[in-house]
Amino acid sequence: MSRKRRKRGRILWLSLLVLLSAGLMVGGGIWSVAAPVGQSAPVLVVVEPGEKANQVALSLQDNGLIRNANTFLAAAYLTGKWKCIQAGRHELDSSMSALDIMDALCRGSRTAWRWLTIPEGYDLRQVADKIEQEGLGDAGDFQQAASEPWAFEAGFPLPADSLEGYLFPDTYRVDVGETAPDIIGQMLRRFDEVVWKGLFDRKAQYNGRSMRDILILASLVEWEAQKANERATIAGVLLNRLRRGQKLECDATVQYALGDGRKSRLTFEDLAVESEYNTYLHEGLPPRPICNPGEASIRAALNPAKVPYLYYVARPDGSHVFSATFREHQAAVARVRRGNAG
């Protein structure tokens, strides 16, 4: 065989190898974007306004939704779909092919979400448990996040130690995949709207009382008042005792100090529990709110009824008998107990 023929043979083989390699690369690229990565739970991918296509591709790769960011990016440019990727929250999963994901990003895929209702008067532990029960996060993670107010930004003064009292009770739309800080952020924004702007008019003082103290008083009213028409009266009684320097002796603070949910009846041992929240032992307001009060209780704490009462005792139906003197109070307690016994 001549040297010239051997040279042509080598060139032919090299050409075939190049074509084969190119074919494998193209085939691999097609497989990479056309075949799903696998099966997984939905992942919430957030595309920020103005985010570049290569950043989106890297985020998808990091979340295990595509095999290769570069291949995805090349397909996005070849199809022209890199120009129509929409900002927002996209619910995706690895059972979708890269091409399906590309289409979902362009049309604005609908995210899975749930309504989360936080009742008035829930404390931090109850809010966290509710979130876990609804499958929206871990209770421990939520409590930890709520104990770090410095990690959040708000238009109103945040407390230094805990967000108890600031997690405004309401119904929220929560996207699947939102973190504890995301949910807390929603609650703080609602607090900002209803309480800080709506009730306090962006002022940290109201008639000489701080927003912090008013929220603490509102949290006591929220737990003590079972009848809506008694909120302002109970707030007035508690404020009267504070102004006279009397201990509040508020059962709700003991219930909170016990930390195991509400008891139907407190014992003398319960009333003696050592806690900074026990207002049978310590004068003044407790150090922090004991729950997250709703708008009605905050309004009552802002504008307590002007009443002569210093005492109240609960009837079986949740209403209260109010008294101005201790003697009247003792008589009211005796009547209520006789009624209970009857």
ROKOL-362312 format. One record per residue (C-alpha): residue in three letters; z negated, y negated, x. Coordinates in steps of 0.05 Angstrom, whole numbers. Layout:
REM ROKOL-362312
rec res: Ala; Z: Z; Y: Y; X: X
...
This chain:
REM ROKOL-362312
rec res: Met; Z: 0; Y: 0; X: 0
rec res: Ser; Z: 18; Y: -67; X: 27
rec res: Arg; Z: -33; Y: -121; X: 42
rec res: Lys; Z: 0; Y: -165; X: -11
rec res: Arg; Z: -8; Y: -112; X: -65
rec res: Arg; Z: -81; Y: -100; X: -46
rec res: Lys; Z: -95; Y: -175; X: -50
rec res: Arg; Z: -64; Y: -178; X: -120
rec res: Gly; Z: -108; Y: -118; X: -140
rec res: Arg; Z: -172; Y: -153; X: -117
rec res: Ile; Z: -153; Y: -216; X: -154
rec res: Leu; Z: -140; Y: -175; X: -217
rec res: Trp; Z: -207; Y: -141; X: -212
rec res: Leu; Z: -243; Y: -207; X: -200
rec res: Ser; Z: -207; Y: -237; X: -260
rec res: Leu; Z: -228; Y: -178; X: -303
rec res: Leu; Z: -301; Y: -185; X: -279
rec res: Val; Z: -301; Y: -259; X: -295
rec res: Leu; Z: -271; Y: -247; X: -363
rec res: Leu; Z: -322; Y: -191; X: -376
rec res: Ser; Z: -380; Y: -235; X: -354
rec res: Ala; Z: -355; Y: -292; X: -397
rec res: Gly; Z: -348; Y: -244; X: -455
rec res: Leu; Z: -418; Y: -219; X: -445
rec res: Met; Z: -445; Y: -290; X: -441
rec res: Val; Z: -408; Y: -311; X: -504
rec res: Gly; Z: -430; Y: -247; X: -539
rec res: Gly; Z: -501; Y: -258; X: -516
rec res: Gly; Z: -499; Y: -330; X: -539
rec res: Ile; Z: -472; Y: -309; X: -607
rec res: Trp; Z: -525; Y: -255; X: -613
rec res: Ser; Z: -579; Y: -305; X: -591
rec res: Val; Z: -563; Y: -353; X: -648
rec res: Ala; Z: -541; Y: -303; X: -701
rec res: Ala; Z: -596; Y: -250; X: -696
rec res: Pro; Z: -668; Y: -266; X: -718
rec res: Val; Z: -723; Y: -263; X: -666
rec res: Gly; Z: -766; Y: -218; X: -710
rec res: Gln; Z: -816; Y: -222; X: -767
rec res: Ser; Z: -874; Y: -271; X: -767
rec res: Ala; Z: -916; Y: -314; X: -812
rec res: Pro; Z: -887; Y: -382; X: -831
rec res: Val; Z: -894; Y: -436; X: -779
rec res: Leu; Z: -897; Y: -509; X: -796
rec res: Val; Z: -852; Y: -548; X: -749
rec res: Val; Z: -858; Y: -624; X: -750
rec res: Val; Z: -796; Y: -664; X: -729
rec res: Glu; Z: -816; Y: -736; X: -715
rec res: Pro; Z: -769; Y: -793; X: -732
rec res: Gly; Z: -723; Y: -807; X: -673
rec res: Glu; Z: -739; Y: -741; X: -639
rec res: Lys; Z: -681; Y: -715; X: -597
rec res: Ala; Z: -646; Y: -649; X: -609
rec res: Asn; Z: -668; Y: -620; X: -542
rec res: Gln; Z: -741; Y: -635; X: -560
rec res: Val; Z: -732; Y: -600; X: -626
rec res: Ala; Z: -700; Y: -540; X: -591
rec res: Leu; Z: -758; Y: -535; X: -542
rec res: Ser; Z: -809; Y: -539; X: -599
rec res: Leu; Z: -773; Y: -482; X: -635
rec res: Gln; Z: -774; Y: -440; X: -572
rec res: Asp; Z: -848; Y: -454; X: -559
rec res: Asn; Z: -863; Y: -431; X: -630
rec res: Gly; Z: -826; Y: -366; X: -619
rec res: Leu; Z: -773; Y: -382; X: -672
rec res: Ile; Z: -712; Y: -379; X: -626
rec res: Arg; Z: -697; Y: -341; X: -562
rec res: Asn; Z: -668; Y: -396; X: -519
rec res: Ala; Z: -671; Y: -472; X: -528
rec res: Asn; Z: -607; Y: -483; X: -487
rec res: Thr; Z: -566; Y: -434; X: -529
rec res: Phe; Z: -593; Y: -465; X: -593
rec res: Leu; Z: -576; Y: -534; X: -567
rec res: Ala; Z: -505; Y: -513; X: -547
rec res: Ala; Z: -493; Y: -484; X: -617
rec res: Ala; Z: -521; Y: -548; X: -648
rec res: Tyr; Z: -471; Y: -590; X: -608
rec res: Leu; Z: -412; Y: -543; X: -620
rec res: Thr; Z: -424; Y: -545; X: -696
rec res: Gly; Z: -442; Y: -619; X: -697
rec res: Lys; Z: -508; Y: -603; X: -731
rec res: Trp; Z: -549; Y: -637; X: -678
rec res: Lys; Z: -532; Y: -703; X: -714
rec res: Cys; Z: -561; Y: -682; X: -781
rec res: Ile; Z: -629; Y: -654; X: -762
rec res: Gln; Z: -679; Y: -687; X: -810
rec res: Ala; Z: -748; Y: -713; X: -792
rec res: Gly; Z: -806; Y: -684; X: -831
rec res: Arg; Z: -845; Y: -619; X: -840
rec res: His; Z: -804; Y: -556; X: -840
rec res: Glu; Z: -831; Y: -487; X: -858
rec res: Leu; Z: -794; Y: -436; X: -815
rec res: Asp; Z: -804; Y: -365; X: -791
rec res: Ser; Z: -774; Y: -319; X: -739
rec res: Ser; Z: -741; Y: -275; X: -792
rec res: Met; Z: -690; Y: -332; X: -797
rec res: Ser; Z: -633; Y: -333; X: -747
rec res: Ala; Z: -624; Y: -394; X: -703
rec res: Leu; Z: -564; Y: -414; X: -746
rec res: Asp; Z: -607; Y: -408; X: -809
rec res: Ile; Z: -660; Y: -451; X: -776
rec res: Met; Z: -608; Y: -502; X: -757
rec res: Asp; Z: -585; Y: -505; X: -830
rec res: Ala; Z: -657; Y: -512; X: -854
rec res: Leu; Z: -670; Y: -569; X: -807
rec res: Cys; Z: -608; Y: -604; X: -831
rec res: Arg; Z: -620; Y: -598; X: -906
rec res: Gly; Z: -695; Y: -612; X: -901
rec res: Ser; Z: -729; Y: -546; X: -916
rec res: Arg; Z: -785; Y: -546; X: -966
rec res: Thr; Z: -854; Y: -533; X: -938
rec res: Ala; Z: -905; Y: -488; X: -970
rec res: Trp; Z: -965; Y: -527; X: -995
rec res: Arg; Z: -1025; Y: -522; X: -1039
rec res: Trp; Z: -1070; Y: -567; X: -1079
rec res: Leu; Z: -1140; Y: -572; X: -1050
rec res: Thr; Z: -1194; Y: -599; X: -1097
rec res: Ile; Z: -1260; Y: -621; X: -1066
rec res: Pro; Z: -1312; Y: -633; X: -1121
rec res: Glu; Z: -1358; Y: -693; X: -1119
rec res: Gly; Z: -1424; Y: -678; X: -1086
rec res: Tyr; Z: -1399; Y: -623; X: -1039
rec res: Asp; Z: -1432; Y: -627; X: -971
rec res: Leu; Z: -1396; Y: -615; X: -906
rec res: Arg; Z: -1412; Y: -540; X: -905
rec res: Gln; Z: -1386; Y: -531; X: -976
rec res: Val; Z: -1322; Y: -570; X: -961
rec res: Ala; Z: -1310; Y: -526; X: -900
rec res: Asp; Z: -1323; Y: -462; X: -939
rec res: Lys; Z: -1275; Y: -486; X: -994
rec res: Ile; Z: -1220; Y: -497; X: -944
rec res: Glu; Z: -1229; Y: -427; X: -915
rec res: Gln; Z: -1231; Y: -396; X: -985
rec res: Glu; Z: -1165; Y: -430; X: -1001
rec res: Gly; Z: -1134; Y: -400; X: -938
rec res: Leu; Z: -1123; Y: -469; X: -907
rec res: Gly; Z: -1163; Y: -462; X: -844
rec res: Asp; Z: -1227; Y: -437; X: -811
rec res: Ala; Z: -1293; Y: -465; X: -837
rec res: Gly; Z: -1322; Y: -469; X: -767
rec res: Asp; Z: -1262; Y: -507; X: -740
rec res: Phe; Z: -1268; Y: -557; X: -798
rec res: Gln; Z: -1343; Y: -568; X: -787
rec res: Gln; Z: -1331; Y: -578; X: -712
rec res: Ala; Z: -1276; Y: -629; X: -724
rec res: Ala; Z: -1319; Y: -667; X: -775
rec res: Ser; Z: -1375; Y: -671; X: -723
rec res: Glu; Z: -1330; Y: -712; X: -677
rec res: Pro; Z: -1315; Y: -777; X: -714
rec res: Trp; Z: -1293; Y: -810; X: -648
rec res: Ala; Z: -1230; Y: -767; X: -650
rec res: Phe; Z: -1205; Y: -803; X: -712
rec res: Glu; Z: -1178; Y: -872; X: -725
rec res: Ala; Z: -1195; Y: -911; X: -789
rec res: Gly; Z: -1193; Y: -982; X: -815
rec res: Phe; Z: -1268; Y: -979; X: -830
rec res: Pro; Z: -1329; Y: -967; X: -786
rec res: Leu; Z: -1336; Y: -893; X: -772
rec res: Pro; Z: -1405; Y: -862; X: -761
rec res: Ala; Z: -1423; Y: -838; X: -691
rec res: Asp; Z: -1447; Y: -768; X: -707
rec res: Ser; Z: -1417; Y: -736; X: -769
rec res: Leu; Z: -1366; Y: -750; X: -824
rec res: Glu; Z: -1414; Y: -725; X: -878
rec res: Gly; Z: -1407; Y: -775; X: -934
rec res: Tyr; Z: -1338; Y: -799; X: -913
rec res: Leu; Z: -1297; Y: -738; X: -935
rec res: Phe; Z: -1277; Y: -768; X: -1001
rec res: Pro; Z: -1278; Y: -717; X: -1058
rec res: Asp; Z: -1210; Y: -714; X: -1091
rec res: Thr; Z: -1149; Y: -669; X: -1099
rec res: Tyr; Z: -1104; Y: -665; X: -1038
rec res: Arg; Z: -1036; Y: -635; X: -1024
rec res: Val; Z: -1043; Y: -594; X: -960
rec res: Asp; Z: -983; Y: -564; X: -925
rec res: Val; Z: -992; Y: -494; X: -899
rec res: Gly; Z: -1004; Y: -499; X: -824
rec res: Glu; Z: -1041; Y: -566; X: -826
rec res: Thr; Z: -1100; Y: -568; X: -779
rec res: Ala; Z: -1172; Y: -588; X: -795
rec res: Pro; Z: -1160; Y: -658; X: -765
rec res: Asp; Z: -1098; Y: -665; X: -809
rec res: Ile; Z: -1139; Y: -650; X: -872
rec res: Ile; Z: -1197; Y: -695; X: -850
rec res: Gly; Z: -1146; Y: -750; X: -836
rec res: Gln; Z: -1123; Y: -746; X: -909
rec res: Met; Z: -1194; Y: -751; X: -934
rec res: Leu; Z: -1209; Y: -811; X: -890
rec res: Arg; Z: -1146; Y: -846; X: -914
rec res: Arg; Z: -1167; Y: -835; X: -986
rec res: Phe; Z: -1237; Y: -862; X: -969
rec res: Asp; Z: -1204; Y: -922; X: -938
rec res: Glu; Z: -1164; Y: -935; X: -1001
rec res: Val; Z: -1217; Y: -923; X: -1054
rec res: Val; Z: -1282; Y: -941; X: -1020
rec res: Trp; Z: -1269; Y: -987; X: -961
rec res: Lys; Z: -1214; Y: -1029; X: -993
rec res: Gly; Z: -1229; Y: -1017; X: -1067
rec res: Leu; Z: -1305; Y: -1021; X: -1070
rec res: Phe; Z: -1327; Y: -1056; X: -1007
rec res: Asp; Z: -1267; Y: -1104; X: -1001
rec res: Arg; Z: -1263; Y: -1087; X: -927
rec res: Lys; Z: -1334; Y: -1112; X: -914
rec res: Ala; Z: -1387; Y: -1070; X: -879
rec res: Gln; Z: -1443; Y: -1105; X: -917
rec res: Tyr; Z: -1455; Y: -1112; X: -992
rec res: Asn; Z: -1510; Y: -1157; X: -1018
rec res: Gly; Z: -1547; Y: -1150; X: -952
rec res: Arg; Z: -1542; Y: -1074; X: -949
rec res: Ser; Z: -1498; Y: -1036; X: -900
rec res: Met; Z: -1442; Y: -991; X: -923
rec res: Arg; Z: -1477; Y: -934; X: -886
rec res: Asp; Z: -1542; Y: -943; X: -926
rec res: Ile; Z: -1504; Y: -950; X: -991
rec res: Leu; Z: -1467; Y: -885; X: -978
rec res: Ile; Z: -1532; Y: -849; X: -962
rec res: Leu; Z: -1563; Y: -875; X: -1027
rec res: Ala; Z: -1499; Y: -855; X: -1065
rec res: Ser; Z: -1505; Y: -784; X: -1037
rec res: Leu; Z: -1576; Y: -779; X: -1065
rec res: Val; Z: -1552; Y: -804; X: -1133
rec res: Glu; Z: -1495; Y: -754; X: -1132
rec res: Trp; Z: -1543; Y: -696; X: -1125
rec res: Glu; Z: -1598; Y: -722; X: -1170
rec res: Ala; Z: -1558; Y: -748; X: -1229
rec res: Gln; Z: -1534; Y: -694; X: -1276
rec res: Lys; Z: -1516; Y: -744; X: -1331
rec res: Ala; Z: -1464; Y: -797; X: -1315
rec res: Asn; Z: -1501; Y: -851; X: -1354
rec res: Glu; Z: -1563; Y: -842; X: -1311
rec res: Arg; Z: -1531; Y: -855; X: -1243
rec res: Ala; Z: -1546; Y: -929; X: -1240
rec res: Thr; Z: -1617; Y: -919; X: -1266
rec res: Ile; Z: -1632; Y: -866; X: -1213
rec res: Ala; Z: -1603; Y: -912; X: -1160
rec res: Gly; Z: -1648; Y: -967; X: -1186
rec res: Val; Z: -1710; Y: -923; X: -1182
rec res: Leu; Z: -1695; Y: -901; X: -1111
rec res: Leu; Z: -1682; Y: -973; X: -1089
rec res: Asn; Z: -1747; Y: -996; X: -1122
rec res: Arg; Z: -1786; Y: -945; X: -1081
rec res: Leu; Z: -1750; Y: -965; X: -1017
rec res: Arg; Z: -1767; Y: -1038; X: -1029
rec res: Arg; Z: -1840; Y: -1022; X: -1041
rec res: Gly; Z: -1844; Y: -979; X: -979
rec res: Gln; Z: -1858; Y: -916; X: -1018
rec res: Lys; Z: -1831; Y: -849; X: -996
rec res: Leu; Z: -1770; Y: -830; X: -1037
rec res: Glu; Z: -1797; Y: -759; X: -1050
rec res: Cys; Z: -1726; Y: -740; X: -1070
rec res: Asp; Z: -1716; Y: -665; X: -1083
rec res: Ala; Z: -1643; Y: -669; X: -1064
rec res: Thr; Z: -1661; Y: -686; X: -991
rec res: Val; Z: -1706; Y: -624; X: -988
rec res: Gln; Z: -1650; Y: -581; X: -1017
rec res: Tyr; Z: -1604; Y: -607; X: -961
rec res: Ala; Z: -1658; Y: -595; X: -908
rec res: Leu; Z: -1665; Y: -523; X: -930
rec res: Gly; Z: -1590; Y: -514; X: -919
rec res: Asp; Z: -1581; Y: -453; X: -962
rec res: Gly; Z: -1553; Y: -482; X: -1026
rec res: Arg; Z: -1590; Y: -511; X: -1086
rec res: Lys; Z: -1653; Y: -475; X: -1110
rec res: Ser; Z: -1670; Y: -477; X: -1184
rec res: Arg; Z: -1741; Y: -498; X: -1166
rec res: Leu; Z: -1773; Y: -522; X: -1102
rec res: Thr; Z: -1839; Y: -494; X: -1079
rec res: Phe; Z: -1896; Y: -531; X: -1045
rec res: Glu; Z: -1875; Y: -495; X: -981
rec res: Asp; Z: -1805; Y: -523; X: -990
rec res: Leu; Z: -1831; Y: -594; X: -998
rec res: Ala; Z: -1868; Y: -586; X: -932
rec res: Val; Z: -1808; Y: -564; X: -891
rec res: Glu; Z: -1803; Y: -604; X: -827
rec res: Ser; Z: -1737; Y: -641; X: -826
rec res: Glu; Z: -1714; Y: -712; X: -814
rec res: Tyr; Z: -1682; Y: -706; X: -883
rec res: Asn; Z: -1747; Y: -689; X: -920
rec res: Thr; Z: -1764; Y: -754; X: -956
rec res: Tyr; Z: -1830; Y: -724; X: -979
rec res: Leu; Z: -1852; Y: -728; X: -906
rec res: His; Z: -1812; Y: -787; X: -879
rec res: Glu; Z: -1805; Y: -858; X: -906
rec res: Gly; Z: -1739; Y: -892; X: -919
rec res: Leu; Z: -1671; Y: -862; X: -928
rec res: Pro; Z: -1651; Y: -798; X: -893
rec res: Pro; Z: -1611; Y: -809; X: -828
rec res: Arg; Z: -1543; Y: -791; X: -858
rec res: Pro; Z: -1512; Y: -777; X: -927
rec res: Ile; Z: -1531; Y: -709; X: -955
rec res: Cys; Z: -1463; Y: -698; X: -988
rec res: Asn; Z: -1397; Y: -732; X: -1001
rec res: Pro; Z: -1407; Y: -776; X: -1062
rec res: Gly; Z: -1353; Y: -794; X: -1111
rec res: Glu; Z: -1332; Y: -863; X: -1134
rec res: Ala; Z: -1381; Y: -866; X: -1193
rec res: Ser; Z: -1442; Y: -852; X: -1151
rec res: Ile; Z: -1420; Y: -902; X: -1098
rec res: Arg; Z: -1411; Y: -954; X: -1152
rec res: Ala; Z: -1482; Y: -939; X: -1178
rec res: Ala; Z: -1510; Y: -947; X: -1107
rec res: Leu; Z: -1473; Y: -1013; X: -1099
rec res: Asn; Z: -1500; Y: -1040; X: -1165
rec res: Pro; Z: -1564; Y: -1004; X: -1184
rec res: Ala; Z: -1594; Y: -1016; X: -1252
rec res: Lys; Z: -1650; Y: -1068; X: -1253
rec res: Val; Z: -1706; Y: -1025; X: -1281
rec res: Pro; Z: -1782; Y: -1024; X: -1275
rec res: Tyr; Z: -1784; Y: -950; X: -1260
rec res: Leu; Z: -1811; Y: -916; X: -1198
rec res: Tyr; Z: -1811; Y: -844; X: -1220
rec res: Tyr; Z: -1768; Y: -794; X: -1258
rec res: Val; Z: -1773; Y: -721; X: -1277
rec res: Ala; Z: -1715; Y: -676; X: -1300
rec res: Arg; Z: -1712; Y: -645; X: -1368
rec res: Pro; Z: -1680; Y: -575; X: -1377
rec res: Asp; Z: -1615; Y: -606; X: -1401
rec res: Gly; Z: -1607; Y: -646; X: -1336
rec res: Ser; Z: -1628; Y: -713; X: -1364
rec res: His; Z: -1690; Y: -749; X: -1338
rec res: Val; Z: -1754; Y: -782; X: -1363
rec res: Phe; Z: -1765; Y: -847; X: -1326
rec res: Ser; Z: -1833; Y: -878; X: -1315
rec res: Ala; Z: -1860; Y: -944; X: -1286
rec res: Thr; Z: -1929; Y: -919; X: -1265
rec res: Phe; Z: -1955; Y: -855; X: -1234
rec res: Arg; Z: -1999; Y: -843; X: -1295
rec res: Glu; Z: -1939; Y: -846; X: -1341
rec res: His; Z: -1902; Y: -801; X: -1293
rec res: Gln; Z: -1957; Y: -748; X: -1294
rec res: Ala; Z: -1956; Y: -749; X: -1370
rec res: Ala; Z: -1880; Y: -741; X: -1370
rec res: Val; Z: -1884; Y: -683; X: -1322
rec res: Ala; Z: -1936; Y: -649; X: -1367
rec res: Arg; Z: -1892; Y: -658; X: -1428
rec res: Val; Z: -1831; Y: -630; X: -1393
rec res: Arg; Z: -1871; Y: -570; X: -1368
rec res: Arg; Z: -1898; Y: -556; X: -1437
rec res: Gly; Z: -1827; Y: -560; X: -1464
rec res: Asn; Z: -1803; Y: -512; X: -1411
rec res: Ala; Z: -1859; Y: -464; X: -1428
rec res: Gly; Z: -1843; Y: -469; X: -1502
